[in-house]
Structure formats: structure tokens, C-alpha cells
Amino acid sequence: MARSDFKFFHSLRVRWAEVDMQAIVFNGHYLTYFDVAFTEYWRATGLPNAMEQAADGKEMFARKATIEYMAPARFDDVLDIGVRCAGIGRSSIRFLVEIHLGDQHLISGELSYVYADTAVRKGVAIPGRWREIINALETIKPEDLSTQTR
């Protein structure tokens, strides 16, 4: 995917505790980077955060996380992490994430969530207002997954 496909980026610097003896980021930390960038993306939308969702009895449960490595990040690199919503279903939402070091594309990934009632842990409809806000934020409009069947 082109870097220009992402409107939202969050930058962070690789810390010493995140690297191995060769000063390369441990694989597991990339998912943490995804989570940090996704949290900042969500904050930028102005939509209810995890605590506000929980108070309402609903939350976004992680359903799937994938990661593809092209090149490593190293100690003290300043990374740009792009996040964009790729699709919204009835109760599911899918995000694409990429990590860049300058013009070099290092990592690609995908995060899928299900918006669910916390008491019964069953998917509920994503509010229409969320769709409007996310669509307004994105350069490439998210795919409407609500019409697809499994």
C-alpha cells in the first residue's frame, strides 16, 4: 500500500528495552506499536474511548491481528505508524497499519475488532455516527462490510 493511502500517522522512537542484542526490535513489540498508534488514531476521531465504551456496556474486542515483516526497525529509529480504517461491517471493524522509517516501508499489519455487548460478549451494531466520523477522517473510504456474508 502507498504511504499516501494513510491520512493518520503516529510517530515513536524505538527504545532500548524493545531491542535485542543486535539492536533490532523484538517481533512482539511491533504489535505494541500497532496498539499505541491505533489508540492515538481512535483519540483523533473523538469517538468514545475504551473506558467510555465500557461504561456504556460495550467494547471493541480484538478478533484478529496479523503482521508482515519486510525490514527491521532498530534502536533509536523514529518510526511513523500509519493507521487507516479499511472496512466497517455490522459489528466488525478492520484497520490497516503500516510502519515506516522515512520512505522505507518496514511492517504491514491488520487489526480486526468486534463491537460487542460486554455482558453477553455478543456483537452489536456499530453506531452510525461512528461510521460518519471515520468516513470523514479517511482519505480512502472504508469498505462497507455490512452487506457481506461469511
C-alpha positions in Angstrom: 0.0 0.0 0.0 1.2 3.5 -0.7 2.2 5.7 2.3 -0.2 8.3 0.9 -3.1 6.0 1.5 -2.8 6.8 5.2 -4.0 10.2 6.4 -3.2 9.4 10.1 0.3 8.8 11.4 1.7 8.5 14.9 5.5 8.7 15.4 7.5 7.0 18.1 11.2 6.3 18.8 12.4 2.8 19.4 13.6 2.4 23.0 16.4 0.3 24.3 14.1 -2.1 26.2 12.4 -3.0 22.8 15.5 -4.4 21.0 17.7 -7.5 21.1 21.5 -7.7 21.3 21.8 -6.7 17.7 19.7 -3.5 18.5 16.8 -4.8 16.3 13.2 -4.6 17.6 11.8 -7.8 19.1 9.0 -9.0 17.0 6.3 -8.8 19.7 6.9 -5.1 20.2 5.5 -4.3 16.7 2.0 -5.3 17.9 2.5 -2.9 20.8 3.4 -0.2 18.3 0.3 -1.0 16.4 -1.8 -0.7 19.6 -0.2 2.6 20.5 -0.8 4.1 17.0 -4.4 2.7 17.0 -5.1 4.3 20.4 -3.9 7.6 19.0 -5.9 7.2 15.8 -9.0 6.5 17.9 -8.3 9.5 20.1 -8.1 11.6 16.9 -11.6 10.5 15.9 -13.1 11.9 19.1 -15.1 8.7 19.4 -15.7 7.1 22.8 -12.5 5.7 24.2 -12.3 2.2 25.8 -13.3 3.4 29.2 -16.3 5.3 27.9 -17.4 2.3 25.8 -17.0 0.0 28.9 -19.2 2.4 31.0 -21.8 2.0 28.3 -21.6 -1.8 28.5 -20.0 -2.2 25.1 -16.4 -2.6 23.9 -14.3 -3.4 20.9 -12.9 -6.9 21.3 -9.8 -7.8 19.4 -10.7 -10.5 16.8 -7.6 -10.8 14.7 -4.1 -9.3 14.4 -1.7 -10.0 11.5 1.7 -8.7 10.8 4.1 -9.0 7.9 7.7 -8.1 8.2 9.7 -6.5 5.3 12.6 -5.0 7.2 13.5 -4.5 10.9 13.4 -1.3 13.0 16.4 -0.6 15.1 17.2 1.1 18.4 16.6 4.9 18.3 14.8 4.8 14.9 11.9 7.3 14.7 9.1 5.3 13.2 5.9 6.7 11.5 3.0 4.4 12.1 0.1 4.8 9.7 -3.4 3.7 10.6 -6.5 3.6 8.5 -9.9 2.0 8.7 -10.2 -0.4 5.7 -13.7 -1.7 6.4 -16.7 -1.5 8.6 -19.3 -4.3 9.0 -22.4 -4.5 11.0 -20.5 -5.2 14.2 -16.9 -5.5 13.0 -14.3 -3.0 12.0 -10.9 -3.6 10.3 -7.8 -1.4 10.3 -4.7 -1.5 8.3 -1.4 -0.5 9.9 2.0 0.2 8.4 5.3 1.1 10.0 7.7 3.4 8.0 11.2 4.6 8.6 11.3 7.7 6.4 10.4 6.4 2.9 11.2 2.7 3.8 8.2 0.5 4.5 9.1 -1.8 7.3 6.0 -3.6 8.5 2.3 -4.1 7.4 -0.5 -5.4 9.6 -4.2 -5.7 10.1 -6.3 -5.3 13.2 -9.9 -6.5 13.3 -12.3 -5.8 16.2 -15.9 -6.7 17.0 -18.0 -4.2 18.8 -19.8 -6.2 21.4 -22.1 -6.1 24.5 -19.7 -6.8 27.4 -22.3 -8.7 29.4 -23.1 -11.3 26.8 -20.0 -10.9 24.7 -22.0 -10.8 21.5 -21.6 -8.4 18.6 -23.8 -5.3 18.4 -24.3 -2.8 15.6 -21.6 -0.2 15.2 -23.3 3.2 15.7 -24.0 5.1 12.5 -22.3 8.2 13.9 -19.0 6.2 14.2 -19.3 5.4 10.5 -19.8 9.0 9.6 -16.8 10.2 11.7 -14.4 7.5 10.4 -15.5 8.1 6.8 -14.9 11.8 7.2 -11.4 11.2 8.6 -10.2 8.8 5.9 -8.7 9.7 2.5 -9.8 6.2 1.2 -13.3 5.5 2.4 -13.6 2.2 4.4 -15.3 -0.7 2.5 -18.9 -1.4 3.7 -18.6 -4.9 5.0 -22.1 -5.0 6.4 -23.5 -6.4 3.1 -21.0 -9.3 3.0 -21.8 -12.7 4.3 -19.4 -15.1 6.0 
